[in-house]
Structures are given as structure tokens and as C-alpha cells.
Amino acid sequence: MRINRFFAVPAVVLAAQFSWAQVKVDPKERLDPIVKSFVDEVNSNSQLENMAYELLDGIGPRLVGTPEMLAANEWSANKLRSWGVDANLQQFGTWKGWQRGTTHVDMVYPRVKSLSATQLAWSPATRKALEAEVVVLPKVSSKAEFDKWLPSAKGKIVLMAQYQKIGRSDEQIKEFATPELYEKLKAEKEQAAKDFTAYVKNIGYDNNSLPEALEKAGAAGIAISNWTGIMGANRIFGAKTSKIPMIDIDVEDYGMLYRMAEKGAQPKIKIDAQSKILPDAKSFNTIGMIKGKEKPDEYVILSAHLDSWDGAQGATDNGTGTLTMLETIRILKKYYPNNKRTIIIGLWGSEEQGLNGSRGFVADNPQIIKGVQAAFNQDNGTGRVVNISGQGFVKAYDYIGKWLDGVPKAVKSHIKTDFPGMPGGGGSDHASFVAAGVPGFSLGSLNWGYFGYTWHTTKDTYDKIVFDEVKNNVVLTAALAYMASEDPEFTNREKRAMPQDDKGQTIQWPELKQPRRDSKEYK
């Protein structure tokens, strides 16, 4: 399929829109001249906004196995080459191919209303519009009772998620309710969540097996509402069905349908969900490299995952991390021509399915892993970096502390460090390096509502990027990479003595895991 690459952008307009964004440093501060050049370039010639337009508006979400993910790989590699950085795509596996189309969902009885809904990733298409009655899960307390009800789901669209009585955020309730009312509503919400969890357990199913059982029983479709608790934001993950459509409906419309079905109004909805099941697609990492002039077999890695879930544009997860690392290597290439160590940028695929791209890189490049000085990873939103942990390496303070001394004070003043810290267990791609005993560091950013509002949601869009913050992170990452490359010493990899958990058992260093090379058995 032809990808819409409308990249001849009105750059002047975009630059003017964000020209006020600056990384402010004290003019009296004595910075290394190369670091100062990083700051000046970020402030006067940033490419972040244009790249964000090309990636997020031009290509859009980047779900593994889709043509859009391949387009993002090719775009990022071509961008690197345009700056004189050697770049290629390294395959680490394959994934089930799929491409999202349009989704239209309407209530057609007892009245007509267009609904706000999204088909889940890899959902089967409807081919032609599907119209059916909506039903809720039965009020039963055992698997035997539920299995007795299952045949009645045939031909129906089943509402499978928990009903939310209140669709307001906790923050809003806290702001306006009396303390007594707030505590009451909070307790009711917590109890409702516990009751629903217990219900699913009692009927003998889980989030994977229940959709399979409904599909096998002949249900026409399944609807959920994976609401984050923030008004307007739902998380969009993958479908658990193979033949019938599985959609997510915004909490307001889902609640209306639920009440109608529960009250016996027999609501009907029409689903027209278009998508394409494609042949398995090759999965790639985009790898760029600037060869070291003095120690070419030692490496500084700039790390971010390029893929995303596709309920929105994947702007803060992880468009901002990708943009940070691209802008960083552009600036390093321009102002640090005599890089001592080899600088690598790794834009990983299939992070969202279990760090598969970075785990693949670690497994497939043992000689590089042997020589890694440090890997810097960014993957938690648009905010300025405020946390760096030593990731369990005993001597991390010696070199991280030294490298931070080369960062402008206005940038590093926000950062809290934790040494030696604990090794990352799998939340993002730095953990792939840490598990291999390599100093991989997460550049942890300020929240900006990330986990409640944009993480994997329908609201993870371009407008949520705060470019001032991203520019801050580019200066930080470029300075750290420069300092790590110039450091006369190779980083010490000694691991800390691990503490005990609450049960008195010694916590183990994270296991080095192999990547999932294909989507077989993936749920």
C-alpha cells in the first residue's frame, strides 16, 4: 500500500511556531566548547519540529508488522544518511502483518447515535457492516453457570469490560467533592474493580481466554472500554480474537450501552471496522553508526524504540525518545567530528511486545555488546529528564557523576541520581543491556501526565509534545554521549550485591532473555 509521505513541509511556519523554545544557560558558565555548540545548535537550528511532523503526522503510528512501521524504519535510516551517518536496517525477526483501516460504530436502536470507538490492533475486519444486539456478561458466580449462558451470546456483541459508574477523573472528584464524598466515591470505585476481578476469576476465564470463549460460542463481536481514568483517554492494545471484530468504546458511550442492555432496552449497534490481515512482515531495528577515530571497538549507544501501539500517533511513546536520539546524533555528527569511540543510534522495533528489537540487537551483536561504554535510553514521555539511576553498577557514580559535570547546570539541576540503584528489569530497552551486564541507563523524564493520559492511549498525539523539554533532553543526551566517548577509562561493570525482598530472598539480577523472533503464540 502507498504510504502518504507528505514531507514537503511548510518548515518556515513550523519553525516560527516554536521559535521561542530555548534551552537557557548561564552565559557566565564555562562550558566545554563542544557542549556549548550543542546548546547553540539546539537553540538556533533545531530539527525536532520538522522531524515530528514527518514521523507523527506523515507516517503516524508504528505498530510492529505494519507497512507504517517499515516506512518509519526507512524514514529514520534515510534521515541518518542525509546527515552523513552510516545507517542500515537490521532484521531481528518477523511479525504478523496487519494494517488499520477506518472504524465506524453507531447505535441504531433504540435511537441513533454515532459512537466513539476504535478497533483493537490485529482485529479481524467486518468485511461489510455488522449489526447486532448488545449484551452484557451475565450475573453468575461460577464457571458452570457462565458456560451454561455462553450459547446465548451467539449472534450478539458482548460488552466484556467493567462498567464504570463515574467517568470523571480522580483528580476532578477530589477537587470538587467534600472530603467525605471523595472517600466514599473512591471506596466504591475500588470495590467495583475488586468485584469485577473476582467475577472474572470465578467464571474461570481471563483477558485472553474469555474473548476466545465468546468467539467460539458464536458471538458476533466483542466490545471493551479500556479507560485510563482520565476523561477521554482509552488504551488501545491488541485484539484477542481471530475471526470476529474486537473494539474499544469510549467510557461515556460504553456506559450508555451497558445501562441500556442491563435495563432490557436491547440496544443494537452497527460496526464497520476495516483493516487488512497481511503476510508476516520482517521486523527491523534502524541502526546508525559514526565510527570512532581512536577506539572504534568501544561504543556509546543512543537508544529509543521506534515502534508504538496505534490508538494514536505514538507521540510520547516513543516519538519523543526517537526524536531526542535522532537530533542528538545529528548534532554529534556536526560538532564532534573526532569522536573517540564509535557512536551508535539504535531505534528498536517491537519494544511494545517485550523489548524484542533491543534484545535482538544484544543477542546478534556480541562483539559490540562486549565493547559498550554506555547506553543511554529515553522512553517515558515528553518531559525533561529528572532521574538517572546507576542501574545496579557499583562504580556508576564514578563515571555518571563525572559525565554530568560536563552538562550545563540549567539542564542537570533538575536531575536526581540514585547510586548504585537497582537494575532495570524490563520496563524499557535499557533493561536489555543491563541484563547483559552492560551499563545501560534510563533517562527518566518528568511525568507530564504520561501514564494516565498518553501511555498507549488514544491521546498520544503530536500536540502533547513539549518541545522545550525535548530540547533540554537533546542537550543532556548529547553532552553525556560526548563525555562518555571522551572518557579515558572504560566503564566498570561490577554489579552490586543484591538486597533481599520482603520474604528474605535475595533479589536476582535480571535474566538475559532472548527476543521473541516471531508472533507465534503471542497474545
N, C-alpha and C positions, 0 to 999 in steps of 0.2 A: 504494500500500500504506500502511496505517496505521502511523505511526511511534510506538513506545512512548515517550511523553513523561511519565514518572513523576517530575515535577519538584516535587511537593508533598513536599519532603524533610524528614526529621527534623533540621532545622537546629540545634536545641539540642544534639543528640547529636554532630553533626559538629563544631560549634564547640567543644564540650567536649573532643573527641578531640584537637584541635590547638591548644587554648588556650595551651599552653606555648610555642608557637613565637613568638619575638620577634626584632626587629632591635634589637640593643643598641647604643646610642650613649652616648658620654660626656656625662653631664648638665652638665658644665662647658663643653662645646664650644659655641661661639657660632654657631648655625646661623641662616640666614635663616628668619624666622618661617613662611614658606610651606613651606619644605622641612621644618621641624620638624613642621608639620601633616601632611605626607605620612607621616613616621615614626609619628606618633601614630595616624593612621588605620590604617596597616598593622598596627600592634600591637594596636589595640583593636577594629577593625571590619572585618577582612579578609573579603572575599567569595570568596577563592580556592578554599577547600574546597567551598563550595556550588556554585560555577561548575564546578569539576572534576567534581563528581558529575553535574550536569546534562549536561555535554558528553560526558564519557567513559563514564559508566555509562548515562545516559539515551539519548543518541544513538549513542555508540560510534564505531567507525572511520568515516573520512570520505573514501572513495575517490571521485575525480572521476567524474562520470557516474552516481552512485548517489542514490537518494532520501535517504539519510543525509547526503550532502554538502549537498543542498538544505536539509534540516532544520537543519543546522549554520549555514548562511547565514542562515536565517530566525531561528534562536535568537539568534545574535550580534547581528543587526540589532535585534531586539526588546529585547535586553538593553541595548543602547546607548540606544534610545529611552526605556527606563524610567528612565534617568539624565538625560534631557533633552538627549541628544546627537543631532543630526540624523543619520539613517542611512538608507542605501539599498543595494540590490544592483545592482552594475554588471556587466552581461554582457560577457564578452570572447571568448566562443566557445561551441562545443558539444563534447560528448564522447560516446563510445559508452556507452549506458546498460547497467547491469548491477546485479544485487543478489544478494549472497551468501545462500545458504541453509545447510542442515546438510550436514556431511560425515561419513560413517561408512565406515571402511575396516577390514576384517577379513581375517586369513589364515584360509582354510577348509581348506587341505591343505598339508602332511601332518598338521597339527594345527590346532586352533582357537585364535586369539589376536586380540583387538582391537588395532588398530594406532593409533599417534598420528600423525594426518595432517591436512593442510589443503589444500583445493583452491586453486589459484592464482587471482588476480583475473582476471575475464573468462573463466574456464574454461567451456567448454560443460558443461551438466548431463548426467547419465547417463539422465535420464527414469525408467528403472527400474534397479534394481541390476545392475551389470555384474560378471560373474565370469569370470576368465581366468587362464591360467598366466603367471607372471612370468619374464622372461628378461633376461639381461644383454647388453650390447654385445659383439660378437664380438672375439676377439683376432686382429685383422688389421692390416696395416700400409700399406694403400693404398686409394684410393677405389674402384678396380676391385673389390678383394676385398670391401669393405664393401657396395658396390652389389649384388654377387652374393648377399650374405647377406640384404639388405633384404626380399625376398619372404617369408622365413621369420618375419618379425615379424608377419605377418598374424594377427589374432585374439589377439595376445599383449599383455601390459602390459610395457613396456620400462623397465628401470631405466637412466636416462640419465646420472646423476651419478657422480662419482668415489666409489669405495668408500673409506671411512675405516677403517683398521685399528684405530686407537685413538680412542675417543670421550671422552677426558679433555682438559681444557684444558691449554694450555702451562704456565700458572701452577702447576697442581697437579703436573704432571710435574716441573717444576723444583723444587718444594718437597720432593718425596719421593724422587726418583731420585738416584742418585750422579751426580756431575758427568759421569763417563764415559758412564753410561747416558743421561743427559739429552741430551748431544751426539749420541749415536748415534740416539736416537729422533727428535730434531729433524732430523738429516740425512736420515733415512729418510722423514719426513713431507714435507720439502721436495722430495726426489727423486720421491716419488709424485705430488706436484702437478705437477712438471715433466713427468713421463712422461704423465700424463693430458692435459695441454695439448698435448703433442706428438702424442698419439694422435688427438685430435680434429682437429688440423691435418692430419695425414697422411691421414685418411679423407675430407678435403675438405669439412668442414662446420663450422658454428659454432653458438652457442647459439640462434640464430634459425632457421637453415636445417635443422639436424638434426631438431628436432621436426616441421617441415613435411615432411621426407622420410619420417619414420616414419609420420606420419599418412597421407601419400599411399600408402605401402606397405600400409596396412590395419591398422596397429597398433590394438588396442582401447583403449589408454590409455598415458600416459607418467607415470612417477614419477621425481622427483628428490629430493635431500636437500641443500638449500642451508644447510648447517651453518655457524655463525659461528666455531666453535672453542671456544665457551663451552657447557658442558653444559646441554642443554635449550632452547637458542635457535637457531631457524632463521629465515632471512629469507624473507619471502613477497612476491614480485613478481607480474608478470603472466604469464598463460599464453601460449604461442606456437602454440597450436593453434586451429582454428576449428570442428572437429566432434567431437573426442574429448576426454575429460577429461584434465587435467594436474594432478597433485597433488604436494605436498611431504610426505615422510615423515620423521619424526624420525630422527636418525642411528642410534639404537640399533636400531629396527625395520628401517630401511633396510639396515643392515649384516647383520642376520639373514637377510632375504630374499635379499640379494646372495650370501651364503655358500651358502644352500640352492640357489639357482639354479645357481651355479657348480659345486657338488658333484653336480648332477644330481638333486636331490630333487624338481624340478618343482613348486615351491610355487604355490599358487593363492590369489589374493586376491579379495575382493568389494568393489567400490566403489559406494557410494550417495552421489553428490555432487549436491545440489540447489542450483540457482541460476536466476536469470532473466535472459535477454537482453532488455533494454528498448530502446525507441526512443532515438535520440540525445537527450541531455539538455543543456539550457542550462548553461553554466559561468559562475559569478559570483564576483566579489570582494565582500566586505562592506566598505563604506566608511562611516566615521563622521566627522563634522566639527564642530568648535567654531570658529565664525568669529572671526577676530582683531579686536580692538577698535581697534587703531592701524594695523597693517599687514596688512590682510586678504588681500592678494595675495602674501604671503610665508608659507611653510608649514614646520611641523615635523611629520614623519611618523613615526608609531609603526607598525612593520612586523613582521608574522609571518604564516606561511602556516597556513591553517585546514585544508587537506586533509591526508590521510595515506594510507599504504598500509594494508591492512586485515587483516593477520595477527593484530593485537591491537587495542588501543584508540587507538593513536596518542598515547600519554600524553606522552612526552618528545620526540616528533617528530610534530607540534609543538604538542601540547596545552599544554605549559608556556610556550612562547613566546606562544601565543594568550592564555592566562590572564594572563600578565605585561602584555601590551598592553591588554587589557580592564580590568584592575584599575588600570593606570596612567591611562587616560583617565577612568575613574570618579573617581579621586582628583583629577586635574587639574580636572575639571568642578566638583567640590565645593569645592576650596580655592584655585583660581586663576581667579576669575571674570572678571578683567580681562586675559585673555591677550592679549599684544601682537600676536602672529602667529597665524594660523589653525593649529589643531592637527588633524591628520588621523590616523585609525587605518585602516590597510589590512590586512585579513585576506584573504590571497590564496588563490585556488584553483589547482589543478593545478601547484603548485610541483614535485611529485614527477615530473612528466613534462617538466620543463625550464623552470621559472620562468615558466610561461605566464601566470599571473594578474598577477604584478608587471610582466612585460614588456608585457602588455596595457594595464595602467594607465599605464605610461610612454608607450606609443605613443598612447593615446587621450586623454591629458590634457596636451598640450604646454604649456598656459599654467600649469598647476600646476607641472610639472617646471621651468619657467623660474624659478619663484619659490621653489624648495625651499631652505630654510636648512640643513636636515639631515634625514636619515632614520636612525632607529635600529632595527636589526633583531635579533631574537633567535630562534635556531633550532638550538641544539645541546645540548639536554638540560636536565635539572633543576638543574644545578649553579650556584653563584654565579658571576657574571661575573668573569673574571680576565684577559681580554685585550681591548684595543681598539687597532686599527691605524688609522693615518691614511689608509689605502686609496690611497696614492699622491698625495695632495693636498699640495702643497708647504707651505702655511700651516696645515695641520690642527693642528699643535701649538699655534698661537696661540689657536685657539678651543676645541679639545677640552681643552687644559690649563686654560684659564680656566673652562670649564664644570665640569670635575671639581673645581675649588676649592670649588664650591658643594655638593658631595656630602659626606655625613657621612664622617668619617675611618674609622669602622669598616667602611664599605662600600667606599670607594675604596682602602683599604690593601691589598686583595687584588689590585688591578688593575695589570698591567704594560702599558705602552703602547709602541708602535712607530711612530716618525715618520721620514719620511713614510710608510713602509710601502709595500706593493705593492698594486695594485688587485685586488679580488676578481674572479675570472674566471668564476664561475658556480655556486659551491657552495651559495649561498642567495640570498634575494631582494635583499639589499643590492647584489648584483652588477648587478642590473637598473638600479639608479640610478647606480652607479659607471660603467657602460658609457656612460650618457648624460651623463657629466661632472658628475654631481650628488654632493655629499658624502653617501654612504651608508655607515653604519658598522655592522659586525657586533659585537654584544655577545657575545664569545666566552666560554663558560662552562666551568667545571671539568668534567672528563670524567664522573665517576661511572659508569664502565663503558659509556658511551653507544655507542661504535662497535661494541664486541664483543657487548654484551648487549641493548640495546634498539633500536638504529637499524634500523628496518624489520623487526623480528623479532616472533615470537610472544610475546615477553615485554615488549612496550612497553605496560605496563598501569598503571592508577591507582596501585597500591601502590609503583611505582618513583619517584613524585614525592616530593621532599624539600621540604616547604612552607617550611621555614625559609629555604632557599636561594632559592626563588621570591620570597618576601617581600623578601629582600635585593635582588633584581633589580628589583622594582617600585619600591623607594625610589630605586635608581640611575637607572632609566629616567625616573621622574617628575622627579627633580632635573635630569637632563640636558635633558629636554624643556623644563622651566621656564626653565633658564638659557639655552638656545638661543633660546627665544621672547623673552626679555627682552634679549638681547644687542643693543646699539645698532647694531652693524655687521652687514652681510650677509656671509655666509661667502665667502671667497676660493676660487675653483675652479681655480686654476692647478695644472696637472699636473706631476709630477716628470719629470726626464729619465730615461728608462727605461734600465736596465742591459742588459748583454749576457748571453746564455745561454752554456752550456758550449761551443757551437760558434762563439762570437764574433759571433752575430747579435743585433741589438738587439731586445729583447722589446717587443712591441707592446701598447699599451693595449687592454683587452678590447673586442671588437667589439660595437656596439649591435645586438642581434638582435631580430627580430620574433617575437612569440609564435606558438606553434602554435595556430591557431584551431579546429582540429577534430582528430579522431583518425584521419583517413585517413592511411594509410602509417605509422602509429605502431606500433612494435614494442617 
